[in-house]
């Protein structure tokens, strides 16, 4: 490396399914970093750097543009050699010392191949995996969406015929929990005690011995809880079970994404009704992006998981930015892109059919 270091830089891998709250957790972590110099690597799924923009839009003190790196060339676990390792090399070659590196994987990434990348000599000599944090949506998990129990899977199939027992959604959930050094059961404000107990039981079924579950709402956890686990996960690969330990290929053919461009809206509430209609009629997992609203100088950020929608104005539009919107739609393979695009652009659901 260009810079001689007396210790390895700790890196935290934040994994979790689409919409579990990874970006909110990281945003809170950076806001309360208390002077730590943290580099952030974000692996998006889709064609817009939405998560990177959410971080930058918060104008977090001490978080510079050059400290936030986006990997948008595909799932991080599938592009380790071509994308992730060169990016790590560039981060490590910077003259300024770092206190920590945080890596946000896409919701489709397997954690174990990424942890394995830290055994490569070019990285191993300078960085150690401080911990793998799995962020879990308590509400979705309590509903049995990723249950390994056949009865729970059957219930999920009844609610959504696009899911089946071999669904990669279940497999991804198990992979993320099985690789974790800590599980954040997020969105606990959305569930009652009984549902929370169901979610914890689902997580515990795939949890390695000794791994803690911590509860959170909106990803609000003290950095002291998340950082400093000192797990050295790259030296502990054998205990992290994976369905792909036998060399089975990992693919994402069951997911697709596309971008919908939108002109300025008359009212912010318009998009909520449109997303609700899409979530009702199509197997969409996530909608996220930024929109313009007439008469509003600020950009409208949109985050939707199924029918749950969050909108907020995050920052003024830059002078160089066109006042137009873009949304990334992520869902199970076979989405009716034409119909979804028409509804989001303002056509009625019946007219789009």
Helices and strands as residue ranges (DSSP letters): E 9-16, H 22-31, E 38-43, H 50-57, G 65-67, E 68-71, G 76-78, I 80-84, H 85-92, E 100-104, H 111-117, H 121-124, E 127-137, H 138-142, H 150-159, H 168-178, E 182-186, G 188-190, H 193-204, E 212-215, H 223-226, G 233-235, G 237-239, E 255-262, H 269-281, E 284-291, E 298-305, E 308-316, E 325-332, H 337-344, H 349-352
